[in-house]
Amino acid sequence: MNTIKKLFSGKEITITISTVPDETTYRSMNPSNKKHLMESIAEEPSIRFTPGEFNETVSKDEVLKTKLTGRAQNSENDIRVGKVFTRSEIELRTNNIK
């Protein structure tokens, strides 16, 4: 968590946690599905909270806390050993997401 806070200090971030398989890639393969998906996402209400409010919410849910702590530790380990994407790799992987 500390690494994420440092990397995005002062910036708004979105963390998505899901227990169902990600259908975004599958749905994006068809242009009309992709358009519908993007419109649906744009219509979803957004929830804003401070880092403190986020930590308070997470601390009340043991499963969520465990999951996020594990992911944060994995990310910190990846960064520590240099297992990160370059800017060009990120652009290549996200160039079709609009």
C-alpha positions in Angstrom: 0.0 0.0 0.0 2.8 2.4 0.8 4.3 2.0 -2.6 1.0 2.7 -4.3 0.5 5.8 -2.1 4.0 7.0 -3.0 3.6 6.3 -6.8 0.3 8.1 -7.0 0.7 10.8 -4.3 -1.7 13.6 -4.8 -3.5 11.8 -7.7 -6.9 10.2 -7.8 -6.7 6.5 -8.4 -9.2 3.7 -9.0 -8.8 0.3 -7.6 -11.1 -2.4 -9.0 -11.6 -5.5 -6.9 -13.6 -8.4 -8.5 -14.2 -12.0 -7.7 -15.7 -12.7 -11.1 -13.7 -13.2 -14.3 -12.9 -10.0 -16.3 -15.1 -9.8 -19.3 -13.7 -6.5 -20.6 -11.3 -8.1 -23.1 -13.9 -10.5 -24.3 -16.5 -7.9 -24.8 -14.1 -5.5 -26.4 -13.4 -7.9 -29.3 -16.7 -6.9 -31.0 -16.9 -3.1 -31.8 -20.6 -2.8 -30.9 -20.0 -4.6 -27.6 -17.0 -2.4 -26.9 -19.1 0.7 -27.6 -21.9 -0.6 -25.3 -19.4 -1.5 -22.6 -17.7 2.0 -22.7 -21.1 3.7 -22.6 -22.1 1.6 -19.6 -18.9 2.4 -17.7 -19.4 6.1 -18.4 -22.8 6.0 -16.9 -21.7 4.2 -13.7 -21.7 6.5 -10.6 -18.3 7.2 -9.2 -17.4 7.1 -5.6 -14.7 9.4 -4.3 -12.9 9.0 -1.0 -9.7 10.0 0.6 -6.8 7.6 1.3 -7.8 7.7 5.0 -11.5 6.8 4.2 -10.2 4.0 1.9 -8.0 2.6 4.6 -10.9 2.8 7.1 -13.2 0.9 4.8 -10.6 -1.8 4.0 -9.7 -2.3 7.6 -13.3 -3.2 8.4 -13.4 -6.1 5.8 -10.9 -8.8 6.6 -11.2 -10.6 3.3 -10.7 -7.3 1.4 -7.9 -6.3 3.7 -6.1 -9.6 3.1 -6.5 -9.5 -0.6 -5.3 -5.9 -1.0 -2.4 -6.4 1.4 -1.3 -9.5 -0.7 -1.6 -7.6 -3.9 0.3 -4.6 -2.5 3.1 -6.9 -1.3 3.3 -8.6 -4.6 3.5 -5.2 -6.4 6.2 -4.0 -4.0 8.2 -7.2 -4.6 7.8 -6.8 -8.4 9.1 -3.2 -8.2 12.0 -4.2 -5.9 13.2 -6.9 -8.4 12.6 -4.7 -11.4 9.6 -6.6 -12.7 7.8 -3.6 -14.1 6.5 -2.6 -17.5 8.2 0.1 -19.6 6.1 3.0 -20.9 6.1 1.5 -24.4 4.9 -1.8 -23.0 2.0 -0.2 -21.2 1.1 1.8 -24.2 1.2 -1.3 -26.4 -1.0 -3.2 -23.9 -3.5 -0.3 -23.5 -3.6 1.2 -27.0 -7.0 -0.2 -27.8 -8.6 1.0 -24.6 -10.4 4.3 -25.1 
